[in-house]
Amino acid sequence: MNLLTAAELKRRGWAALEESLQYGPVHITKHNKAAAVVLSEDEYSRLTNAAPATKGGVTAAQWLLAHAAKAGKSKADLDRALRKERDAWT
């Protein structure tokens, strides 16, 4: 069975998941208990009898970066807001 702990997923992120998916479905455990199973797009399509994903598509990370939420704030605005929040901590 292809196991990945939630701690490892949190520590290494998407890279750990992509690496594990090379060996089939990934069973994610949290506190030594089964928490989730992640499938490749092709495996999911096979199980749901959907059309397989086209090769040459984008990875999930590429898709997320391409569809990043646009809050309408500039980097300077975000930096200013974070600085103000951090100053309030002290």
C-alpha positions as CSV (number, residue, x, y, z in Angstrom):
1,M,0.0,0.0,0.0
2,N,1.3,3.5,-0.9
3,L,1.2,5.5,2.4
4,L,1.8,9.1,3.1
5,T,1.4,10.7,6.5
6,A,-0.4,13.9,6.9
7,A,2.8,15.2,8.7
8,E,4.9,14.4,5.6
9,L,2.3,16.0,3.3
10,K,2.3,19.1,5.4
11,R,6.1,19.2,5.6
12,R,6.9,18.5,1.9
13,G,3.6,19.6,0.3
14,W,2.7,18.9,-3.3
15,A,6.1,17.4,-4.1
16,A,5.4,14.5,-1.7
17,L,2.0,13.8,-3.2
18,E,3.2,13.9,-6.8
19,E,6.1,11.6,-5.9
20,S,3.8,9.1,-4.2
21,L,1.3,9.2,-7.0
22,Q,3.9,7.6,-9.3
23,Y,3.3,4.3,-7.4
24,G,-0.5,4.4,-7.5
25,P,-3.2,5.6,-5.3
26,V,-1.9,7.4,-2.2
27,H,-3.4,6.5,1.2
28,I,-3.0,9.5,3.6
29,T,-2.9,8.7,7.3
30,K,-3.3,11.1,10.2
31,H,-2.4,9.9,13.7
32,N,-1.9,6.4,12.3
33,K,-5.5,6.3,11.0
34,A,-6.7,6.3,7.4
35,A,-7.8,9.8,6.5
36,A,-8.0,10.0,2.7
37,V,-7.0,8.4,-0.6
38,V,-5.7,10.5,-3.5
39,L,-5.9,9.1,-7.1
40,S,-4.3,10.3,-10.3
41,E,-6.6,11.8,-12.8
42,D,-6.3,8.8,-15.1
43,E,-7.2,6.4,-12.3
44,Y,-10.2,8.5,-11.2
45,S,-11.4,8.6,-14.8
46,R,-11.1,4.9,-15.1
47,L,-13.1,4.3,-11.9
48,T,-15.8,6.7,-12.9
49,N,-15.9,5.6,-16.5
50,A,-15.2,9.2,-17.6
51,A,-13.0,10.1,-20.5
52,P,-9.4,10.0,-19.5
53,A,-7.5,13.2,-19.0
54,T,-5.5,14.4,-22.0
55,K,-1.8,14.0,-21.8
56,G,0.1,17.2,-22.0
57,G,-2.3,18.9,-19.6
58,V,-1.2,20.9,-16.7
59,T,-0.4,19.7,-13.2
60,A,-2.5,20.6,-10.3
61,A,0.2,23.0,-9.1
62,Q,0.3,24.7,-12.5
63,W,-3.5,25.0,-12.6
64,L,-3.5,26.5,-9.1
65,L,-0.9,29.1,-10.0
66,A,-2.7,30.0,-13.2
67,H,-6.0,30.4,-11.3
68,A,-4.6,32.2,-8.3
69,A,-7.2,34.4,-6.6
70,K,-6.9,38.0,-7.4
71,A,-7.7,40.0,-4.3
72,G,-7.2,43.3,-6.1
73,K,-4.5,44.3,-3.6
74,S,-0.9,45.1,-4.6
75,K,2.1,43.5,-2.9
76,A,2.8,46.8,-1.2
77,D,-0.8,46.8,0.2
78,L,-0.5,43.3,1.5
79,D,3.0,44.0,3.0
80,R,1.6,47.1,4.7
81,A,-1.4,45.1,6.2
82,L,0.9,42.3,7.4
83,R,3.3,44.8,9.0
84,K,0.4,46.5,10.8
85,E,-0.9,43.1,12.0
86,R,2.6,42.0,13.2
87,D,3.0,45.4,15.0
88,A,-0.2,44.8,16.9
89,W,1.2,41.5,18.3
90,T,3.8,43.4,20.4
